[in-house]
């Protein structure tokens, strides 16, 4: 099996929205990329590599017992029998890796990446919804894609508190609450988002009980479930952290509230096989949620389809492969060194941390 070369490029969702090469990420994304560049090492298998800006970070990996090798851009031209695994793929990511010296035959083509960009558009969730509901019956309200300001504002009036989402965005960014459809701030945000991305996805708000995800991997071996994620999000659906536990414990946490989970996951897998896997290789995170439906609990089995690595996958690896327990978060420094999962220096503004604050997980 080829060794993997991991690269943390968290601004890739924004690069997908840009659609071309030469994208410049905003300052917060560049700072996150710099500060969390070693985060993928927790996903890596022994012998894998992670791209960093300096070989001095090898000592930090060694001190934390991670059998992962730091490589820099200077090392990439000499790497041949490897598989590149950036946080997310885009045409811009490919060209950035080429600029660093990666061999072109080891990377997806621009044509493949353009197709993957289309699949990463949030309208893919509509196709997924229709396939899943045709198999299982109507389980949740279907999102709608709207392309004019008048249509978006009319929807917001009818669905107060609902969510309006930019087509290419992730981790809660590019998500707006329809709380004041007549307010100038909301109207201007909708106008700007439509000008940038051409359409918006609108979703009815549900009475949330639990946010979670099922993580998949699609490669030459086919599509398979690689784990689960139970996470917390804020009022605007931005990621606030995830539960670190074994895959079995996370599965049991979800099925304790929704026993039919496995049947739904099977339907989601079949939908992915129709919509995505014939055209894509890589990580897939399908965000879901449980919600109150009268006296029972319902499920929305396709809130998001993330064609990239997710923070939930990192939390899952910490629990399943590294035996950790607690709550995983990305936070602004400072934090205590014994909770840090990424290096801290004087200029660090973001840090991955693990707080062992969960009860009942042994």
Helices and strands as residue ranges (DSSP letters): E 3-7, H 12-18, H 27-35, G 39-42, E 49-51, G 55-57, H 58-63, E 69-71, H 73-76, E 82-86, H 91-100, G 104-106, H 110-120, H 124-136, E 144-146, H 149-158, E 163-166, E 175-177, H 184-197, E 200-203, E 208-219, E 222-233, E 239-244, H 247-255, H 261-275, E 282-293, E 296-306, H 311-320, E 326-332, G 337-339, E 350-355
